Amino acid sequence: MQIKDSTIVVIGGWGLVGAAMCRKLMEFNPKKLVITSLKQSEAEEAVADLRKEYSQYPPEMFQAWWGNIFTRNEWKDTSREVLLSDEKTRMGLIHDVIDELDDSLLQSSALYSLLQSTKPDAVIDCVNTATAIAYQDIYSSSRSILGELAEGAASNETVGRLLASLYIPQLTRHIQILYRGLKDAGTTSYIKIGTSGTGGMGLNIPYTHSEEQPSRVLLAKSAVAGAQTLLLFLTARTPNGPLVKEIKPSATIAWKRIGHGEVIRKGKPIPLVDMVPENAMQLSTGVFSLNPVDGVKDFGENFQSVFIDTGENGIFSRAEFETISALGQMELVTPEEIAEVTINELRGGNTGLDVIGALDASVMGPTYRGGILRNSALEQLKALELETGADSIAFEMLGPPRLSKLLYEAYILKRIALSFETAIATPAAELSQKAEMLIQSDATLRAQMLSVGLVIMLPDGKSYLRGNDVKIPPYRGQSELDASTENVEKWCHDGWVDLRAENMTAWQTRLKRIMNDVGTIPTGDTSSRFTYSKVYWENFQTIDGGKLASWIFEVEEHGWRFKR
């Protein structure tokens, strides 16, 4: 894309990589940079630094935004611990992740609000999403529940904290909101600065946080990072969405500054404490307590030393930095190098370091042999249908129920009208009546639909047939639902076989559109240019449910594959 005169949001712009990204972007004269960070002070500091360094540009060119992008907009400035400590907000966090994504939930999202308010041309996401999610530490929450269960019962808060820390639902919801936010904002490019979780090392990584080696928490971070990459891979395969790339540094990223002063850990200084040898404790007691003990004294000052600031990874001592960056350990990559690769990719360059592109190039897709054998399989299936007299329509194992509904409706049309022309020429009310007569007379067909979980809406719009199992509406904690007009229409769309005249009209509209589209093909054109030709539709002399359903998914519902 053209960076000049573009609006670009840098998520995590205060951080080590984010700051380097902003400086690199300024080489190409963007119109506006929106710098985000978790804390207001961080975002404003980043903006102040940019305004100072690039004083020749208007100050309004740099805009600060702050808050937690993984929560509601109203909670973005409230710490996660505070939200988890209150029952109402804790339940809100859970429902925001577990419930279906609707417009209300979308509009309340901080990330969605950020994207809609800024309408960026591009987003560069430098937040370590895997760390933010995985370091909520589901293992600690699980241990708390197990401890309470051992005592007889688990509290609502403990269970709630566990539910709120589930990794995959959080990540899935984040990607859903991100995709909708980017698309609704008209954003053309999204680049993620990801992570391998282990600094490029394997399961033999020696660096842990007091856990076993390899660390479960660390591996969970890698698992989330990998899941995010695959979800972005799918996002990149979604037609009419933004261009999606991911740069995945796999080494220690450093550094922001070198200095001397207080050692800051998790945002706070480390108070020095001491225990003089005369107060030494004895192992002979047979107990080692993790609780505070007598004999520990305040040293009277905070820990100070020489340090190197590695941004999001914290500050390291000279010796720690020397260890982790040594040849054969995590080694080192600079934020400026990451920024240069990222901006080159944003501008259309091919660095070879986009992992989404690498996945695209290495996954095994459809094959010529598969296509040939598909036709052979279909011929065998059709021959066996004729031999046995059993029409093979839908078993409701592929999903969604809407597919089964469409396949059975198309089959009913085939039985009562035979061809496109007849289906179109017959009044919709008559088609509806014939469909009902077919359902009444063909008990096997009726039983097949009901037995796989489909509901049949009869022509009067008031009566329906059903079996013991119902796929639509799905069970979500409630066994009885309001049969409002709105709900019924949704159910008919999602998975009820709809015999009403208005649905027959909808099918006639589809068939007309297909015939009209085919009619635009130049007469005599027998080239490979067109997929849906008269030959494909068998000259409209039959109604093929599989072909129609795939056409509906592609054309009406925009669910088509564009990468092979």
Secondary structure, DSSP 8 states (H G I E B T S, - for coil): ---TT-EEEEETTTSHHHHHHHHHHGGG--SEEEEEESSHHHHHHHHHHHHHHTTTS-GGGEEEEES-TTSBGGGTTS-HHHHHHSHHHHHHHHHHHHS---HHHHHHBHHHHHHHHH--SEEEE-S-HHHHHHTT-HHHHHHHHHHHHHTT---HHHHHHHHHT-HHHHHHHHHHHHHHHHHHHT--EEEEE---SSTT--TT----SSS-SS-HHHHHHHHHHHHHHHHHHHHHTSTTS-EEEEE---SEE--SEEEEEE-EETTEE-EEEE--GGG---GGGS---SS--TT-EEEEEE-EEEEEE-GGG-EE-HHHHHHHTSTTTT-EE-HHHHHHHHHHHHTT---S-BHHHHHHHHS----HHHHHHHHHHHHHHHHHHHHHT------SSSS-HHHHHHHHHHHHHHHHH-SHHHHHHS-HHHHHHHHHHHHHH-HHHHHHHHHTT-EEE-TTSS-EE--S---SS--SS-S-----HHHHHHHHHHTEEE-SHHHHHHHHHHHHHHHHHHHTS-TT--SSS-SS-TTTTGGGTS--HHHHHHHIIIIIS-------
